[in-house]
Every structure is written in C-alpha cells, then in structure tokens.
C-alpha cells in the first residue's frame, strides 16, 4: 500500500484498491483480501486459502 495523502486512505500498488477508515485492530493483509479478493499480489503472498478464509 501507499498513502494517497488523505486521512488514512491507502492504495494497493498492484491492483489499485483503495482502503480507508482503518480501525486500530485491522490487519492490512486481511483487509486487502476482504476488499479485493481477486488481487494477484495478495493471492501470491498469502495464498488462496487465506483469501477464502477472509
């Protein structure tokens, strides 16, 4: 992710999904898989089983 400069909004450099309104307990990999399960970067690094579990 990289910051887009507005509050807590970040963008995935690979798939372009933007995520914001983070909670203190949020985990970036989990949130990424939740909001963009088709991202090849998440699937490559965490695996299909992880994405399906999210």
C-alpha positions as CSV (number, residue, x, y, z in Angstrom):
1,X,0.0,0.0,0.0
2,X,0.9,3.6,-0.4
3,X,-0.7,6.6,1.2
4,X,-2.8,8.8,-1.0
5,X,-2.4,11.7,1.4
6,X,-6.0,11.9,2.6
7,X,-6.6,10.8,6.2
8,X,-5.9,7.1,6.4
9,X,-6.6,6.2,2.8
10,X,-4.1,3.8,1.1
11,X,-3.9,2.3,-2.3
12,X,-2.5,-1.1,-3.4
13,X,0.3,-0.6,-5.8
14,X,-0.7,-3.8,-7.6
15,X,-4.5,-3.8,-8.0
16,X,-5.4,-0.2,-7.2
17,X,-7.9,-1.0,-4.5
18,X,-8.3,1.9,-2.0
19,X,-8.9,1.2,1.6
20,X,-9.8,3.7,4.3
21,X,-11.4,4.0,7.7
22,X,-8.9,1.7,9.4
23,X,-9.7,0.5,12.9
24,X,-6.8,0.0,15.4
25,X,-7.1,-3.8,15.2
26,X,-7.3,-4.0,11.4
27,X,-4.6,-6.1,9.8
28,X,-3.5,-4.9,6.3
29,X,-3.4,-8.4,4.6
30,X,-6.8,-9.3,5.9
31,X,-8.4,-6.0,4.9
32,X,-6.8,-6.3,1.5
33,X,-8.2,-9.8,0.9
34,X,-11.6,-8.7,2.2
35,X,-12.0,-5.8,-0.1
36,X,-10.1,-7.1,-3.1
37,X,-10.1,-10.9,-3.1
38,X,-9.0,-11.1,-6.8
39,X,-5.7,-9.2,-6.2
40,X,-3.0,-11.4,-7.5
41,X,-0.5,-9.9,-5.1
42,X,-2.5,-11.0,-2.1
43,X,-3.0,-14.4,-3.5
44,X,0.6,-14.9,-4.4
45,X,1.9,-13.8,-1.0
46,X,-0.8,-15.2,1.3
47,X,-2.4,-18.0,-0.7
48,X,-5.8,-18.8,-1.9
49,X,-6.8,-20.5,1.3
50,X,-6.1,-17.3,3.3
51,X,-8.2,-15.2,0.9
52,X,-11.1,-17.7,1.1
53,X,-11.0,-17.7,4.9
54,X,-11.3,-13.9,4.9
